[in-house]
Amino acid sequence: MLARQLSKGPALSALRRKNPLSIPRAFAVRNASTASSSSAFESFLNSRLTLASVSLFTAGSVAWYTHLYGSLPFLGQVHASHASEEGLHPPDYPWPHAGLIDTFDHASIRRGYQVYREVCAACHSLDRIAWRNFVGVSHTVDEARAMAEEVEYQDGPDDQGEMFMRPGKIADYLPGPYPNEEAARAGNAGALPPDLSLIVKARHGGANYVYALITGYVDPPAGVEVREGMNYNPFFPGGAIGMARVLFDGLVEYEDGTPATTSQMAKDVVTFLHWAAEPEHDDRKKNGIKAVILFSTLTLLSLYVKRFKWTPIKNRKILYDPPVDKKH
């Protein structure tokens, strides 16, 4: 109150002329704190660290947005090719594992592996999946070991320095249909069938694209010519794909009696391929739920401790009781 009164009127200037040291201490401290805080704020704004932090935040935000949505809404795009050459954008299908806390349908994974083994494995490999990966997901240990023993693997050398064939072990990886890339191209008219281990994560659209591709074979529209040996699929870039339609109703007979329609087989094999590309999917979501619960509890506990410790300090009142001069 004294500093506020002195700051008004000529009293402050007269007091400065007579004795600069007589300026109230509270007024001087307030001016000093205001000046120091403003200078600190200006130095913070002009520092290189602030500029670098803002630049990194902006670049990260733009990269994150373009990763999710493909392009910025306020910037035009220039394409060297027509939009139709990129393929039809797949629809968004309601996958049962797409939720934040939803896991894979493990029965669908088992059926999807049956479709892959009986249909897709004739041309496509699955190099990153071992027989042990099926244990606890779609098959038991004995079932996975029996499937591995049905395949012979080259091993060696033996004591004589020669290679030999042995039954598969549960630690072996799934064998490919061709011994090398040249043999794969020779058996598919020069085209190389891609490995399906990461196909869901390697294609824009993910599971939606793979499902739309294997169920999207139609006759070419009027005016569109597809050369011999190619097949028309609007979801494939360019519209012409070397792989013919492979899924038809009743092509496989499911062990659990599920009707093997084209859409059902496509759904099952895409679920299987999604699991193959992301085997940690279920564990990641379970750990995420645990982390959210743990950090939420720690946050609430921290807020309580903060209020418990600081409430008495912020609400305390300091009273000054000046000494009494007993002489008067």
N, C-alpha and C positions, 0 to 999 in steps of 0.2 A: 504493500500500500504506500509506503514511504517512497519507493522508487517510482511508482506511478505518479505520485504528486510532484516529485522533483522533476520528472520529465516534462511537466507542463509548466508553462510560464517562464518568467525571467529568473526564477530562484536558482535554477540549475546553473545558468551561465554566471550569475554572481558568485555562486559557491565555488565554481571552477576558478574564477579570477582570484578569489581570496586564498583558497587553499585547495589545490587539486586532490590532495590526499583525503579530503573530507567527503568525497563522493561516496554515497552508501555502497557498502560491499555487495549487497544483493544486486544492485543495479549493474555494477561492474561485472559480476559473475554472469549475470544474464546476457549482457552484451558479448562477453567473451565466448559463452557457450553457443550463442546464435552465430557469431562469426566463424567459430571453428566448425560448427555443423554444416554451414553453407559452403565453406571452403572444402570440407571433406566430401560433400556431395558433388561439388564441381569437379574435384579431382577424380572421383569415382566415375563420373560421366566421361571425362576426357582420357581415362586410362586405356591403355592398349588391351588390357585383360577384358575390360567391358566390351570393347569393340569385337574382340575375338569370340567372346562368349555369345554375343548377339548374332554374329555371323554363323557360328556353329549351330546355334538354335534354329536359325532361319533355314540353313541348308539341310539340317536334319528333318525339320518339319516338311520341307518340300520333297525330300527323298522318301519320307514315310508316306506322304500322300500319293506320290506317283507309284510307289510300290503297291499300295492298296487299290488305287483306281486307274492307274495306267497313264494318266495325263492330267495336267492342270486345267481347270475349267475356263480360265481367262486367257489361255494361250492357244492359238491355233496350231494345227499340226500339218506338216507337209509330207505327203507320202509319194514315194516313187512308183508305187503300184496302186492298182485299183483296190477299193475296199473289199470287193468280192473275192480277190485273190487271197485274202487272209482267212477266209472261211467264215461260215455263219457262226455267230456267237451262241454258245450253248445256253439253254435255259437253266435256271437254278432249281435243282431237284431237292426235295425234302429228305435229306439223308438222316437216318436215325442217330448218327453219331456226330452230327454237326453242332449240337448244343454245347454250351460252356461246360456242363457237367455230364454230358452223355458219352457213353463208351461204345465200342464196336459191338455189333451183333455177331457173337462168336459162332453161332450156328451158320450164319451167312458166310463167315470166313471159311468154314469147313466146306460148305457147298461150293464156294468160289474156287477153292483149291481143286475140287473135283472137276470143275469146268476148265480151269487152266490145264490140268493134267491131261484131260481127254481131248481138248480142242486147241488151246493156245500153245501148249508145249511142243507141238510139231514144228513150229517156226520160231517161237520167241523163247529166250532164255530168262532165267531169274538168278543171276549170278551172286547177288548179295544175300540170299536167303539160304541158311543151312537147315538141315533136318531138325536140329535141336530147337530152332526157333518156333516150331509148331507145338512143342511141349507146353502144356498149360494154357494154350491159346485155342487150338482147334482139335488137337489130338493128345492122346496120352503118350507116356514114354514108350510103352510097348508098341503102340501103333506107329510112332515115328521111327523106332528102330526097325520094325518090319518093313516099312516103306524104303528105308535106306538100304536094307539088305537085298532088295529086289534089283538094285542097280550095281553094276560092277565098275570099279574105279581102278585106274592104272596106278601102281605104287612101285616102290623100289628105290634103288636097286637092292637085290638080295645078296646073299653071300657070294654068289657067282658073278655079281656085277650086272645082272640082267633085270629088266623091268618085268613086273608080273601083274596080273589082275586079281583083285580081291573084292569081296562083298563090301558094300558101303557101310560106313559107320555113322552114328548119329551126329558126329561133329563135321561130316563132309557137307559140302555145299551142293545144291541141286545141280545136276548135270545139264549142259546145254544141248540143243538139238544138232549143232554142227561143231566140228572140231576146230574150225577157225573162220575168220571173216570171209576169206575167199570162197570157201565151201558154201557159206550162207548166201553170198551173192550169186553164186552159180546155180543154186537151187531155187532162186526167186527172181530170175530174169534180170539180174544186176542190182536189184534192190536189197538193202540190208535191213532185215527185221530188227527193230530196236529191242534192247534189253528192257524188260518190264519191271525191274526192281524199283526204279524211281520214276516210272512213267507218270504217275499221278502228280508228283511234285514238279516234274520237268515240263509239263504242258500248262499253258495259260488256260485257266478254267478248271484245272485239277480233275476231280472225279466227275464233275459235270461234263467236261469235254470228252473224257474217255467213254462215258455212258452214251452221250449223244453220238459219238463217232461210230460205235459198234452197233447202234440201233438206227442209224440215220441213212441207210442205203435206200435210195429211191432211183427211179428212172430219170435220166437227164431231161430237163425242160426243153421246150422247143427252141431251136437255135443254138443249143450247146452241143458241141461234138466232143466225144470222148474217144481217144484212139484205142486201137485194139489192145487187149490185155490190161486195160485200166477200168476202173469202176467209178461211178459217180457218187460222191458223198458231199453234200453241201457244207458239212462241218470241217472237212479237211481243207487246208489252204490250197487254193487252186481248183478245188472241186474234184480232181481226178486222183484216185488212190489205187496203188497196186494190189492191196489186200482186198480180196473179195469178201462178201458177207459170209460169216462163219456160224452165226447163231440162228437156229431154226427151232420151232416148237418141238419138244420131245427129243431133242438131240442127245441129251444125257438122261440117265435115270438116277434121281437122287436117292441116297441111302435112307433118308428120313421120310420119303414119300411126298415131298413137296412137288407140286406140278411144275414141270420144267418148261415154262413158257419162255419166249425170247426175252421179254422184259425181266423176268425173274432171274434167268441165267446172267443177263447183263448186270443186273443189280448185284448179284452175288459175286461175280468175278471182279467187278469194280471195287466192291468192299474188300475183297481179298487183296487186290493190288494196292489199295489205299493202306491197308495194314502192312503190306510188304514195304511200302515206301516210308512208313512211319510206325515201326513196331512199338515205340515208346509212347504212343498216343494215349493209351489208357492210364499208364503210370504217370504221365505228365499232368493229366487232368486231376488225378487223385492227389498228387503232390501239390498242385496248385490250390486245391481246396484246403489242404492242411496248412499251406503257407498263408492263405487269406485268413483262416481262423486264428492262427498263431499271431500274425502281425496285427490283426484287429484287437486281439486281447492285449498285446503289448502296448498298442496305441492308447487304449482306454486306461490301462494301468499307468502309463506315463502321464496322461492328462490328470488322473486323480492325484498322483504324487506331486505333480507341479502345483495344482491348486492347494493341496494340503501343506506344501512347504512355503508357498509364496503368498497365500491369503493373509496370514498374520503380518507379514512384512509390508504388503501393500496397503493394508487397512490400519496400520498403527498410527498413532498420533504422538507427536513430539512436542512437549510443552516446556517452555523456558521459564524458569522461576528465578528471577534476578535476586542477587543477595540484598538483604536489607541493611542499610547503614544505621547501626545502632546509636551512633553519636547524635543523630538528629531525631 
